[in-house]
Structure formats: C-alpha cells, structure tokens
Amino acid sequence: MKLISVVAASENNVIGVNNKMPWHLPDDLKFFKKTTSGFPIIMGKNTWVSIGAKPLPNRTNIVISGSMEPTDGIIVVKHMAEAISWLTNNQPGLEKAFIIGGGQLYRATMDLIDEIYMTRIHTSIDDGMVYFPEFSENEWERQWTEFHDKDEKHVFSFTFEHWVKKANRR
C-alpha cells in the first residue's frame, strides 16, 4: 500500500492559521476530492476538527488521537502504526491511502510516504501556525505540475505538483 500526502501549502510552507487554511481555492478543493475519493484518508485530531468534525464522504476516515472516542463514520486510532495495521487487516489489497494533515502527522510520516500531491499556493503567510515539513529535491522528484492563475474565484495563483520519492521509483 502506498502512503501519499495531500497538502496545500504557501511558498513558505504554511498550511494552517488558527486551525484553518488561510485561503479558499475551489479548484484545490475539487482536486483534493477527485484525488482522495474512494480511498482511505488519515488525519490528526486538529485536522478532523478543522473539517467540521464530519466524515468526508466516499472515503474511510481515520483519525489519529489519543483522546477521541470513535463516532459514526470514523475510525479512531492512537498512532500511525495502528492506522496502517487497521487498513491492512480491514482493506486487504488496498492500493493507496492519503495523509491529509495536519503538521504533526505530515512530519511524523515523511519517512513513510511514497508520494506527495502538493498544491503550492503562490503567496507567503506571515502569521502561519502550522507548516508542511521541508523536503529535498535530492530525495524527491517532481513528476508533473499544473499552474492555475488567480481569478475571480481564486485570490492566489497556485500550482498542483506531484512528487515521488526517488528511492520508490519503479
């Protein structure tokens, strides 16, 4: 099973301010939905809260938390190894699962993930509170990019990027 991070980050790697994304980009939300739909998503408790504490449809929602109780529509585990074990036991033959945040989970899984789908927001955020970890082009190879200019629906321009860990290329 491939583990893939999906993230939207500013030029200075900010992904969150006050438990929210500091932008609203409808095309990025569509990309996220299209990319993750039909596959499990794994998130930390703060990300769960930031998406409204409701399961995202057409996906197995797994929340990593030491303090949450399971509720309808989500699986709650205490750590990433437990999430992987749950997926292996309950969805054998699974092709991929997505890490969707937040910052602590992205940092904790950088050595585990095989790919990154990043929406690079072309701005810097001064009051960032949560960051995506730095990664090196020595270890990661950009497979493709797709630029989107700002318009009436998108206050910032942005680029979709797909990165693959070099050691995992086949």
Sequence and secondary structure as in RCSB ss.txt:
>XXXX:A:sequence
MKLISVVAASENNVIGVNNKMPWHLPDDLKFFKKTTSGFPIIMGKNTWVSIGAKPLPNRTNIVISGSMEPTDGII
VVKHMAEAISWLTNNQPGLEKAFIIGGGQLYRATMDLIDEIYMTRIHTSIDDGMVYFPEFSENEWERQWTEFHDK
DEKHVFSFTFEHWVKKANRR
>XXXX:A:secstr
 EEEEEEEEETT EEEBTTB S   HHHHHHHHHHHTTS EEEEHHHHHHTTSS  TTS EEEE SS    TTEE
EESSHHHHHHHHHHHSTT  EEEE   HHHHHHHTTT SEEEEEEESS  TT  EE     TTTEEEEEEEEE  
 SS SS EEEEEEEEGGG  
